[in-house]
Every structure is written in structure tokens, then in C-alpha cells.
Amino acid sequence: MPAAAAASASSPGIDDTLLDLNGQGETGAITNRRPFVRTPNDPGEGAPDGMTVDAAGNVWSTRWGGSCLVCYAPDGTEKRRVAFPVKKVSSVTFAAPGDEGTMYVTTAGGQQKESDGEHAGALFRLRVPGVRGVPEFVSRVGL
């Protein structure tokens, strides 16, 4: 299971790769950086944006410009894809403890509904029975 994961920015010449990282809790240092998932280089796929990890070690990654949320198994294989009626799917998180199986997904583009979709800028509640989150790790990584 990835200890932490990060996505590259989507820009010409930048590889859209989800990374598996080890974070050192004491120092905040990031070590052991290695590819976890290389996303398709296809404009319709969009680019990885927000993500979270569930209790089973699956990585949930939103796709900016790709209209979806993708779930990857701990080995990096795609397990599930959830389509959204908007282009810019930006972030994902799990609901509070006691509300297992609920995820919240944010989207962007609320000012451009004609091009990004009628529900652009909306917050979606997604029910995924049997899936639950883990407490978020608060890092001290300086950028």
C-alpha cells in the first residue's frame, strides 16, 4: 500500500504519473519516490488531480479534464471508474467516521457551465458500500 501518493501537474512535457512515496513522520522528508501508476497520455483521460487512500490501500484519483474518479488497487491496476457529468473533477475525500461508504467529490469550472458541464463547480456525494477512509496524514512538507 502506498504510504503517500502524489500527482504531477498536467503541463506539456510533464509526465502524468501517480507516485508512491514514503513520508518520514518525524522530519516530513519524502523518500523512496517511485512510479505507482502512469496515466494514459490521452486528452480525453484528463490529468490526475486530487486523491485519497482508503482503508484497503486503494488509491482514489480524480481526473482534471477527464470527467471521472479512478480507483487503483495497491498494485496499481485500475479497479473502478466513476463518471461525472463535468470535465474538471478536482478532489476526493471520505466522510467522517460513522458514515462509512460515503465519499465527497469536488468539481471546478462553475463559471464555465457551457463548456465544463451544467453541474461544474458542484460538490457530489458518492455512496460506495464497503469502502471506508483512514485518518488523513498531516505532513510538514515545505514546497
Chimera marker file (.cmm) of the C-alpha trace (Angstrom):
<marker_set name="trace">
<marker id="1" x="0.000" y="0.000" z="0.000" r="1" g="1" b="0" radius="0.5"/>
<marker id="2" x="1.392" y="3.419" z="-0.858" r="1" g="1" b="0" radius="0.5"/>
<marker id="3" x="2.410" y="5.348" z="2.223" r="1" g="1" b="0" radius="0.5"/>
<marker id="4" x="1.596" y="8.524" z="0.360" r="1" g="1" b="0" radius="0.5"/>
<marker id="5" x="0.821" y="9.366" z="-3.218" r="1" g="1" b="0" radius="0.5"/>
<marker id="6" x="1.168" y="12.485" z="-5.327" r="1" g="1" b="0" radius="0.5"/>
<marker id="7" x="0.215" y="13.514" z="-8.829" r="1" g="1" b="0" radius="0.5"/>
<marker id="8" x="2.224" y="15.598" z="-11.215" r="1" g="1" b="0" radius="0.5"/>
<marker id="9" x="0.786" y="18.773" z="-12.694" r="1" g="1" b="0" radius="0.5"/>
<marker id="10" x="-0.641" y="18.492" z="-16.172" r="1" g="1" b="0" radius="0.5"/>
<marker id="11" x="1.565" y="20.572" z="-18.418" r="1" g="1" b="0" radius="0.5"/>
<marker id="12" x="3.240" y="19.959" z="-21.766" r="1" g="1" b="0" radius="0.5"/>
<marker id="13" x="6.338" y="17.834" z="-21.249" r="1" g="1" b="0" radius="0.5"/>
<marker id="14" x="5.391" y="16.743" z="-17.724" r="1" g="1" b="0" radius="0.5"/>
<marker id="15" x="4.663" y="13.076" z="-17.162" r="1" g="1" b="0" radius="0.5"/>
<marker id="16" x="1.246" y="12.467" z="-15.534" r="1" g="1" b="0" radius="0.5"/>
<marker id="17" x="2.404" y="9.765" z="-13.146" r="1" g="1" b="0" radius="0.5"/>
<marker id="18" x="0.983" y="8.954" z="-9.738" r="1" g="1" b="0" radius="0.5"/>
<marker id="19" x="3.876" y="8.400" z="-7.362" r="1" g="1" b="0" radius="0.5"/>
<marker id="20" x="4.322" y="6.088" z="-4.402" r="1" g="1" b="0" radius="0.5"/>
<marker id="21" x="6.240" y="7.898" z="-1.671" r="1" g="1" b="0" radius="0.5"/>
<marker id="22" x="7.400" y="7.161" z="1.833" r="1" g="1" b="0" radius="0.5"/>
<marker id="23" x="6.933" y="10.027" z="4.271" r="1" g="1" b="0" radius="0.5"/>
<marker id="24" x="9.041" y="10.317" z="7.388" r="1" g="1" b="0" radius="0.5"/>
<marker id="25" x="6.666" y="11.401" z="10.164" r="1" g="1" b="0" radius="0.5"/>
<marker id="26" x="9.410" y="12.830" z="12.361" r="1" g="1" b="0" radius="0.5"/>
<marker id="27" x="11.051" y="15.063" z="9.753" r="1" g="1" b="0" radius="0.5"/>
<marker id="28" x="8.486" y="15.347" z="6.975" r="1" g="1" b="0" radius="0.5"/>
<marker id="29" x="11.104" y="14.138" z="4.486" r="1" g="1" b="0" radius="0.5"/>
<marker id="30" x="9.901" y="12.313" z="1.385" r="1" g="1" b="0" radius="0.5"/>
<marker id="31" x="11.894" y="9.235" z="0.386" r="1" g="1" b="0" radius="0.5"/>
<marker id="32" x="11.692" y="6.224" z="-1.918" r="1" g="1" b="0" radius="0.5"/>
<marker id="33" x="9.907" y="8.070" z="-4.754" r="1" g="1" b="0" radius="0.5"/>
<marker id="34" x="8.790" y="5.595" z="-7.441" r="1" g="1" b="0" radius="0.5"/>
<marker id="35" x="6.053" y="5.372" z="-10.106" r="1" g="1" b="0" radius="0.5"/>
<marker id="36" x="2.768" y="3.874" z="-8.928" r="1" g="1" b="0" radius="0.5"/>
<marker id="37" x="0.522" y="4.463" z="-11.980" r="1" g="1" b="0" radius="0.5"/>
<marker id="38" x="1.346" y="6.046" z="-15.323" r="1" g="1" b="0" radius="0.5"/>
<marker id="39" x="-1.870" y="7.564" z="-16.620" r="1" g="1" b="0" radius="0.5"/>
<marker id="40" x="-2.700" y="7.403" z="-20.338" r="1" g="1" b="0" radius="0.5"/>
<marker id="41" x="-1.373" y="10.299" z="-22.393" r="1" g="1" b="0" radius="0.5"/>
<marker id="42" x="-4.769" y="10.954" z="-23.967" r="1" g="1" b="0" radius="0.5"/>
<marker id="43" x="-6.561" y="14.328" z="-23.786" r="1" g="1" b="0" radius="0.5"/>
<marker id="44" x="-9.881" y="12.573" z="-23.016" r="1" g="1" b="0" radius="0.5"/>
<marker id="45" x="-8.373" y="10.932" z="-19.926" r="1" g="1" b="0" radius="0.5"/>
<marker id="46" x="-7.528" y="14.215" z="-18.251" r="1" g="1" b="0" radius="0.5"/>
<marker id="47" x="-4.756" y="14.517" z="-15.679" r="1" g="1" b="0" radius="0.5"/>
<marker id="48" x="-4.531" y="13.231" z="-12.104" r="1" g="1" b="0" radius="0.5"/>
<marker id="49" x="-5.550" y="15.865" z="-9.565" r="1" g="1" b="0" radius="0.5"/>
<marker id="50" x="-6.846" y="15.235" z="-6.017" r="1" g="1" b="0" radius="0.5"/>
<marker id="51" x="-6.577" y="11.855" z="-4.357" r="1" g="1" b="0" radius="0.5"/>
<marker id="52" x="-7.024" y="9.857" z="-1.202" r="1" g="1" b="0" radius="0.5"/>
<marker id="53" x="-6.316" y="6.323" z="0.038" r="1" g="1" b="0" radius="0.5"/>
<marker id="54" x="-8.954" y="4.022" z="1.525" r="1" g="1" b="0" radius="0.5"/>
<marker id="55" x="-8.600" y="1.526" z="4.383" r="1" g="1" b="0" radius="0.5"/>
<marker id="56" x="-7.863" y="-1.329" z="1.936" r="1" g="1" b="0" radius="0.5"/>
<marker id="57" x="-4.955" y="0.608" z="0.413" r="1" g="1" b="0" radius="0.5"/>
<marker id="58" x="-6.767" y="1.553" z="-2.796" r="1" g="1" b="0" radius="0.5"/>
<marker id="59" x="-5.864" y="4.950" z="-4.266" r="1" g="1" b="0" radius="0.5"/>
<marker id="60" x="-8.765" y="7.121" z="-5.486" r="1" g="1" b="0" radius="0.5"/>
<marker id="61" x="-7.644" y="9.736" z="-8.029" r="1" g="1" b="0" radius="0.5"/>
<marker id="62" x="-9.739" y="12.480" z="-9.624" r="1" g="1" b="0" radius="0.5"/>
<marker id="63" x="-9.129" y="13.421" z="-13.265" r="1" g="1" b="0" radius="0.5"/>
<marker id="64" x="-8.997" y="17.120" z="-14.128" r="1" g="1" b="0" radius="0.5"/>
<marker id="65" x="-10.357" y="17.315" z="-17.668" r="1" g="1" b="0" radius="0.5"/>
<marker id="66" x="-11.269" y="13.617" z="-17.621" r="1" g="1" b="0" radius="0.5"/>
<marker id="67" x="-14.766" y="13.711" z="-16.068" r="1" g="1" b="0" radius="0.5"/>
<marker id="68" x="-14.076" y="10.861" z="-13.645" r="1" g="1" b="0" radius="0.5"/>
<marker id="69" x="-12.753" y="9.400" z="-10.423" r="1" g="1" b="0" radius="0.5"/>
<marker id="70" x="-10.489" y="6.351" z="-10.790" r="1" g="1" b="0" radius="0.5"/>
<marker id="71" x="-9.786" y="3.738" z="-8.106" r="1" g="1" b="0" radius="0.5"/>
<marker id="72" x="-6.461" y="1.876" z="-8.266" r="1" g="1" b="0" radius="0.5"/>
<marker id="73" x="-5.647" y="-1.291" z="-6.329" r="1" g="1" b="0" radius="0.5"/>
<marker id="74" x="-2.483" y="-1.288" z="-4.183" r="1" g="1" b="0" radius="0.5"/>
<marker id="75" x="-0.622" y="-2.917" z="-7.113" r="1" g="1" b="0" radius="0.5"/>
<marker id="76" x="-1.583" y="-0.033" z="-9.448" r="1" g="1" b="0" radius="0.5"/>
<marker id="77" x="-4.232" y="-1.802" z="-11.518" r="1" g="1" b="0" radius="0.5"/>
<marker id="78" x="-7.435" y="0.087" z="-12.235" r="1" g="1" b="0" radius="0.5"/>
<marker id="79" x="-10.328" y="-1.348" z="-10.206" r="1" g="1" b="0" radius="0.5"/>
<marker id="80" x="-13.150" y="1.088" z="-10.798" r="1" g="1" b="0" radius="0.5"/>
<marker id="81" x="-14.019" y="4.259" z="-12.697" r="1" g="1" b="0" radius="0.5"/>
<marker id="82" x="-16.864" y="6.593" z="-11.749" r="1" g="1" b="0" radius="0.5"/>
<marker id="83" x="-18.023" y="9.052" z="-14.424" r="1" g="1" b="0" radius="0.5"/>
<marker id="84" x="-19.197" y="12.582" z="-13.574" r="1" g="1" b="0" radius="0.5"/>
<marker id="85" x="-21.256" y="14.986" z="-15.726" r="1" g="1" b="0" radius="0.5"/>
<marker id="86" x="-18.480" y="17.621" z="-15.577" r="1" g="1" b="0" radius="0.5"/>
<marker id="87" x="-14.989" y="17.918" z="-17.073" r="1" g="1" b="0" radius="0.5"/>
<marker id="88" x="-12.956" y="19.137" z="-14.110" r="1" g="1" b="0" radius="0.5"/>
<marker id="89" x="-13.145" y="16.616" z="-11.267" r="1" g="1" b="0" radius="0.5"/>
<marker id="90" x="-10.802" y="18.118" z="-8.699" r="1" g="1" b="0" radius="0.5"/>
<marker id="91" x="-10.707" y="16.417" z="-5.292" r="1" g="1" b="0" radius="0.5"/>
<marker id="92" x="-12.000" y="13.484" z="-3.264" r="1" g="1" b="0" radius="0.5"/>
<marker id="93" x="-12.268" y="12.705" z="0.442" r="1" g="1" b="0" radius="0.5"/>
<marker id="94" x="-14.093" y="10.284" z="2.690" r="1" g="1" b="0" radius="0.5"/>
<marker id="95" x="-16.895" y="11.268" z="5.040" r="1" g="1" b="0" radius="0.5"/>
<marker id="96" x="-16.397" y="11.368" z="8.784" r="1" g="1" b="0" radius="0.5"/>
<marker id="97" x="-16.131" y="8.143" z="10.788" r="1" g="1" b="0" radius="0.5"/>
<marker id="98" x="-19.550" y="6.594" z="11.259" r="1" g="1" b="0" radius="0.5"/>
<marker id="99" x="-20.558" y="7.371" z="7.683" r="1" g="1" b="0" radius="0.5"/>
<marker id="100" x="-18.588" y="4.576" z="6.033" r="1" g="1" b="0" radius="0.5"/>
<marker id="101" x="-19.117" y="4.145" z="2.318" r="1" g="1" b="0" radius="0.5"/>
<marker id="102" x="-19.577" y="7.870" z="1.657" r="1" g="1" b="0" radius="0.5"/>
<marker id="103" x="-17.158" y="9.956" z="-0.370" r="1" g="1" b="0" radius="0.5"/>
<marker id="104" x="-17.317" y="13.605" z="-1.358" r="1" g="1" b="0" radius="0.5"/>
<marker id="105" x="-16.034" y="14.724" z="-4.747" r="1" g="1" b="0" radius="0.5"/>
<marker id="106" x="-15.452" y="18.343" z="-5.722" r="1" g="1" b="0" radius="0.5"/>
<marker id="107" x="-15.520" y="19.753" z="-9.225" r="1" g="1" b="0" radius="0.5"/>
<marker id="108" x="-14.461" y="23.052" z="-10.774" r="1" g="1" b="0" radius="0.5"/>
<marker id="109" x="-15.497" y="25.291" z="-13.636" r="1" g="1" b="0" radius="0.5"/>
<marker id="110" x="-18.642" y="26.764" z="-12.137" r="1" g="1" b="0" radius="0.5"/>
<marker id="111" x="-18.137" y="29.923" z="-14.174" r="1" g="1" b="0" radius="0.5"/>
<marker id="112" x="-17.978" y="27.920" z="-17.440" r="1" g="1" b="0" radius="0.5"/>
<marker id="113" x="-21.006" y="25.654" z="-17.304" r="1" g="1" b="0" radius="0.5"/>
<marker id="114" x="-21.462" y="25.697" z="-21.090" r="1" g="1" b="0" radius="0.5"/>
<marker id="115" x="-18.032" y="24.144" z="-21.678" r="1" g="1" b="0" radius="0.5"/>
<marker id="116" x="-17.489" y="22.240" z="-18.405" r="1" g="1" b="0" radius="0.5"/>
<marker id="117" x="-20.980" y="20.869" z="-17.789" r="1" g="1" b="0" radius="0.5"/>
<marker id="118" x="-24.184" y="22.016" z="-16.127" r="1" g="1" b="0" radius="0.5"/>
<marker id="119" x="-23.016" y="20.779" z="-12.704" r="1" g="1" b="0" radius="0.5"/>
<marker id="120" x="-19.479" y="22.215" z="-12.927" r="1" g="1" b="0" radius="0.5"/>
<marker id="121" x="-18.395" y="23.603" z="-9.566" r="1" g="1" b="0" radius="0.5"/>
<marker id="122" x="-20.682" y="21.229" z="-7.646" r="1" g="1" b="0" radius="0.5"/>
<marker id="123" x="-19.947" y="19.002" z="-4.666" r="1" g="1" b="0" radius="0.5"/>
<marker id="124" x="-21.041" y="15.396" z="-5.216" r="1" g="1" b="0" radius="0.5"/>
<marker id="125" x="-21.841" y="12.824" z="-2.522" r="1" g="1" b="0" radius="0.5"/>
<marker id="126" x="-20.914" y="9.324" z="-3.674" r="1" g="1" b="0" radius="0.5"/>
<marker id="127" x="-22.057" y="6.124" z="-1.938" r="1" g="1" b="0" radius="0.5"/>
<marker id="128" x="-19.519" y="3.292" z="-2.216" r="1" g="1" b="0" radius="0.5"/>
<marker id="129" x="-20.696" y="0.497" z="0.121" r="1" g="1" b="0" radius="0.5"/>
<marker id="130" x="-17.926" y="-1.372" z="1.905" r="1" g="1" b="0" radius="0.5"/>
<marker id="131" x="-15.313" y="1.340" z="1.317" r="1" g="1" b="0" radius="0.5"/>
<marker id="132" x="-14.058" y="3.471" z="4.159" r="1" g="1" b="0" radius="0.5"/>
<marker id="133" x="-11.362" y="6.049" z="4.583" r="1" g="1" b="0" radius="0.5"/>
<marker id="134" x="-8.484" y="6.326" z="7.006" r="1" g="1" b="0" radius="0.5"/>
<marker id="135" x="-7.416" y="9.336" z="9.052" r="1" g="1" b="0" radius="0.5"/>
<marker id="136" x="-5.589" y="11.854" z="6.887" r="1" g="1" b="0" radius="0.5"/>
<marker id="137" x="-1.871" y="12.160" z="7.449" r="1" g="1" b="0" radius="0.5"/>
<marker id="138" x="-0.891" y="15.743" z="8.181" r="1" g="1" b="0" radius="0.5"/>
<marker id="139" x="2.523" y="16.404" z="6.714" r="1" g="1" b="0" radius="0.5"/>
<marker id="140" x="5.010" y="19.168" z="7.284" r="1" g="1" b="0" radius="0.5"/>
<marker id="141" x="6.365" y="19.113" z="3.759" r="1" g="1" b="0" radius="0.5"/>
<marker id="142" x="7.505" y="22.526" z="2.611" r="1" g="1" b="0" radius="0.5"/>
<marker id="143" x="7.255" y="23.391" z="-1.045" r="1" g="1" b="0" radius="0.5"/>
<link id1="1" id2="2" r="1" g="1" b="0" radius="0.2"/>
<link id1="2" id2="3" r="1" g="1" b="0" radius="0.2"/>
<link id1="3" id2="4" r="1" g="1" b="0" radius="0.2"/>
<link id1="4" id2="5" r="1" g="1" b="0" radius="0.2"/>
<link id1="5" id2="6" r="1" g="1" b="0" radius="0.2"/>
<link id1="6" id2="7" r="1" g="1" b="0" radius="0.2"/>
<link id1="7" id2="8" r="1" g="1" b="0" radius="0.2"/>
<link id1="8" id2="9" r="1" g="1" b="0" radius="0.2"/>
<link id1="9" id2="10" r="1" g="1" b="0" radius="0.2"/>
<link id1="10" id2="11" r="1" g="1" b="0" radius="0.2"/>
<link id1="11" id2="12" r="1" g="1" b="0" radius="0.2"/>
<link id1="12" id2="13" r="1" g="1" b="0" radius="0.2"/>
<link id1="13" id2="14" r="1" g="1" b="0" radius="0.2"/>
<link id1="14" id2="15" r="1" g="1" b="0" radius="0.2"/>
<link id1="15" id2="16" r="1" g="1" b="0" radius="0.2"/>
<link id1="16" id2="17" r="1" g="1" b="0" radius="0.2"/>
<link id1="17" id2="18" r="1" g="1" b="0" radius="0.2"/>
<link id1="18" id2="19" r="1" g="1" b="0" radius="0.2"/>
<link id1="19" id2="20" r="1" g="1" b="0" radius="0.2"/>
<link id1="20" id2="21" r="1" g="1" b="0" radius="0.2"/>
<link id1="21" id2="22" r="1" g="1" b="0" radius="0.2"/>
<link id1="22" id2="23" r="1" g="1" b="0" radius="0.2"/>
<link id1="23" id2="24" r="1" g="1" b="0" radius="0.2"/>
<link id1="24" id2="25" r="1" g="1" b="0" radius="0.2"/>
<link id1="25" id2="26" r="1" g="1" b="0" radius="0.2"/>
<link id1="26" id2="27" r="1" g="1" b="0" radius="0.2"/>
<link id1="27" id2="28" r="1" g="1" b="0" radius="0.2"/>
<link id1="28" id2="29" r="1" g="1" b="0" radius="0.2"/>
<link id1="29" id2="30" r="1" g="1" b="0" radius="0.2"/>
<link id1="30" id2="31" r="1" g="1" b="0" radius="0.2"/>
<link id1="31" id2="32" r="1" g="1" b="0" radius="0.2"/>
<link id1="32" id2="33" r="1" g="1" b="0" radius="0.2"/>
<link id1="33" id2="34" r="1" g="1" b="0" radius="0.2"/>
<link id1="34" id2="35" r="1" g="1" b="0" radius="0.2"/>
<link id1="35" id2="36" r="1" g="1" b="0" radius="0.2"/>
<link id1="36" id2="37" r="1" g="1" b="0" radius="0.2"/>
<link id1="37" id2="38" r="1" g="1" b="0" radius="0.2"/>
<link id1="38" id2="39" r="1" g="1" b="0" radius="0.2"/>
<link id1="39" id2="40" r="1" g="1" b="0" radius="0.2"/>
<link id1="40" id2="41" r="1" g="1" b="0" radius="0.2"/>
<link id1="41" id2="42" r="1" g="1" b="0" radius="0.2"/>
<link id1="42" id2="43" r="1" g="1" b="0" radius="0.2"/>
<link id1="43" id2="44" r="1" g="1" b="0" radius="0.2"/>
<link id1="44" id2="45" r="1" g="1" b="0" radius="0.2"/>
<link id1="45" id2="46" r="1" g="1" b="0" radius="0.2"/>
<link id1="46" id2="47" r="1" g="1" b="0" radius="0.2"/>
<link id1="47" id2="48" r="1" g="1" b="0" radius="0.2"/>
<link id1="48" id2="49" r="1" g="1" b="0" radius="0.2"/>
<link id1="49" id2="50" r="1" g="1" b="0" radius="0.2"/>
<link id1="50" id2="51" r="1" g="1" b="0" radius="0.2"/>
<link id1="51" id2="52" r="1" g="1" b="0" radius="0.2"/>
<link id1="52" id2="53" r="1" g="1" b="0" radius="0.2"/>
<link id1="53" id2="54" r="1" g="1" b="0" radius="0.2"/>
<link id1="54" id2="55" r="1" g="1" b="0" radius="0.2"/>
<link id1="55" id2="56" r="1" g="1" b="0" radius="0.2"/>
<link id1="56" id2="57" r="1" g="1" b="0" radius="0.2"/>
<link id1="57" id2="58" r="1" g="1" b="0" radius="0.2"/>
<link id1="58" id2="59" r="1" g="1" b="0" radius="0.2"/>
<link id1="59" id2="60" r="1" g="1" b="0" radius="0.2"/>
<link id1="60" id2="61" r="1" g="1" b="0" radius="0.2"/>
<link id1="61" id2="62" r="1" g="1" b="0" radius="0.2"/>
<link id1="62" id2="63" r="1" g="1" b="0" radius="0.2"/>
<link id1="63" id2="64" r="1" g="1" b="0" radius="0.2"/>
<link id1="64" id2="65" r="1" g="1" b="0" radius="0.2"/>
<link id1="65" id2="66" r="1" g="1" b="0" radius="0.2"/>
<link id1="66" id2="67" r="1" g="1" b="0" radius="0.2"/>
<link id1="67" id2="68" r="1" g="1" b="0" radius="0.2"/>
<link id1="68" id2="69" r="1" g="1" b="0" radius="0.2"/>
<link id1="69" id2="70" r="1" g="1" b="0" radius="0.2"/>
<link id1="70" id2="71" r="1" g="1" b="0" radius="0.2"/>
<link id1="71" id2="72" r="1" g="1" b="0" radius="0.2"/>
<link id1="72" id2="73" r="1" g="1" b="0" radius="0.2"/>
<link id1="73" id2="74" r="1" g="1" b="0" radius="0.2"/>
<link id1="74" id2="75" r="1" g="1" b="0" radius="0.2"/>
<link id1="75" id2="76" r="1" g="1" b="0" radius="0.2"/>
<link id1="76" id2="77" r="1" g="1" b="0" radius="0.2"/>
<link id1="77" id2="78" r="1" g="1" b="0" radius="0.2"/>
<link id1="78" id2="79" r="1" g="1" b="0" radius="0.2"/>
<link id1="79" id2="80" r="1" g="1" b="0" radius="0.2"/>
<link id1="80" id2="81" r="1" g="1" b="0" radius="0.2"/>
<link id1="81" id2="82" r="1" g="1" b="0" radius="0.2"/>
<link id1="82" id2="83" r="1" g="1" b="0" radius="0.2"/>
<link id1="83" id2="84" r="1" g="1" b="0" radius="0.2"/>
<link id1="84" id2="85" r="1" g="1" b="0" radius="0.2"/>
<link id1="85" id2="86" r="1" g="1" b="0" radius="0.2"/>
<link id1="86" id2="87" r="1" g="1" b="0" radius="0.2"/>
<link id1="87" id2="88" r="1" g="1" b="0" radius="0.2"/>
<link id1="88" id2="89" r="1" g="1" b="0" radius="0.2"/>
<link id1="89" id2="90" r="1" g="1" b="0" radius="0.2"/>
<link id1="90" id2="91" r="1" g="1" b="0" radius="0.2"/>
<link id1="91" id2="92" r="1" g="1" b="0" radius="0.2"/>
<link id1="92" id2="93" r="1" g="1" b="0" radius="0.2"/>
<link id1="93" id2="94" r="1" g="1" b="0" radius="0.2"/>
<link id1="94" id2="95" r="1" g="1" b="0" radius="0.2"/>
<link id1="95" id2="96" r="1" g="1" b="0" radius="0.2"/>
<link id1="96" id2="97" r="1" g="1" b="0" radius="0.2"/>
<link id1="97" id2="98" r="1" g="1" b="0" radius="0.2"/>
<link id1="98" id2="99" r="1" g="1" b="0" radius="0.2"/>
<link id1="99" id2="100" r="1" g="1" b="0" radius="0.2"/>
<link id1="100" id2="101" r="1" g="1" b="0" radius="0.2"/>
<link id1="101" id2="102" r="1" g="1" b="0" radius="0.2"/>
<link id1="102" id2="103" r="1" g="1" b="0" radius="0.2"/>
<link id1="103" id2="104" r="1" g="1" b="0" radius="0.2"/>
<link id1="104" id2="105" r="1" g="1" b="0" radius="0.2"/>
<link id1="105" id2="106" r="1" g="1" b="0" radius="0.2"/>
<link id1="106" id2="107" r="1" g="1" b="0" radius="0.2"/>
<link id1="107" id2="108" r="1" g="1" b="0" radius="0.2"/>
<link id1="108" id2="109" r="1" g="1" b="0" radius="0.2"/>
<link id1="109" id2="110" r="1" g="1" b="0" radius="0.2"/>
<link id1="110" id2="111" r="1" g="1" b="0" radius="0.2"/>
<link id1="111" id2="112" r="1" g="1" b="0" radius="0.2"/>
<link id1="112" id2="113" r="1" g="1" b="0" radius="0.2"/>
<link id1="113" id2="114" r="1" g="1" b="0" radius="0.2"/>
<link id1="114" id2="115" r="1" g="1" b="0" radius="0.2"/>
<link id1="115" id2="116" r="1" g="1" b="0" radius="0.2"/>
<link id1="116" id2="117" r="1" g="1" b="0" radius="0.2"/>
<link id1="117" id2="118" r="1" g="1" b="0" radius="0.2"/>
<link id1="118" id2="119" r="1" g="1" b="0" radius="0.2"/>
<link id1="119" id2="120" r="1" g="1" b="0" radius="0.2"/>
<link id1="120" id2="121" r="1" g="1" b="0" radius="0.2"/>
<link id1="121" id2="122" r="1" g="1" b="0" radius="0.2"/>
<link id1="122" id2="123" r="1" g="1" b="0" radius="0.2"/>
<link id1="123" id2="124" r="1" g="1" b="0" radius="0.2"/>
<link id1="124" id2="125" r="1" g="1" b="0" radius="0.2"/>
<link id1="125" id2="126" r="1" g="1" b="0" radius="0.2"/>
<link id1="126" id2="127" r="1" g="1" b="0" radius="0.2"/>
<link id1="127" id2="128" r="1" g="1" b="0" radius="0.2"/>
<link id1="128" id2="129" r="1" g="1" b="0" radius="0.2"/>
<link id1="129" id2="130" r="1" g="1" b="0" radius="0.2"/>
<link id1="130" id2="131" r="1" g="1" b="0" radius="0.2"/>
<link id1="131" id2="132" r="1" g="1" b="0" radius="0.2"/>
<link id1="132" id2="133" r="1" g="1" b="0" radius="0.2"/>
<link id1="133" id2="134" r="1" g="1" b="0" radius="0.2"/>
<link id1="134" id2="135" r="1" g="1" b="0" radius="0.2"/>
<link id1="135" id2="136" r="1" g="1" b="0" radius="0.2"/>
<link id1="136" id2="137" r="1" g="1" b="0" radius="0.2"/>
<link id1="137" id2="138" r="1" g="1" b="0" radius="0.2"/>
<link id1="138" id2="139" r="1" g="1" b="0" radius="0.2"/>
<link id1="139" id2="140" r="1" g="1" b="0" radius="0.2"/>
<link id1="140" id2="141" r="1" g="1" b="0" radius="0.2"/>
<link id1="141" id2="142" r="1" g="1" b="0" radius="0.2"/>
<link id1="142" id2="143" r="1" g="1" b="0" radius="0.2"/>
</marker_set>
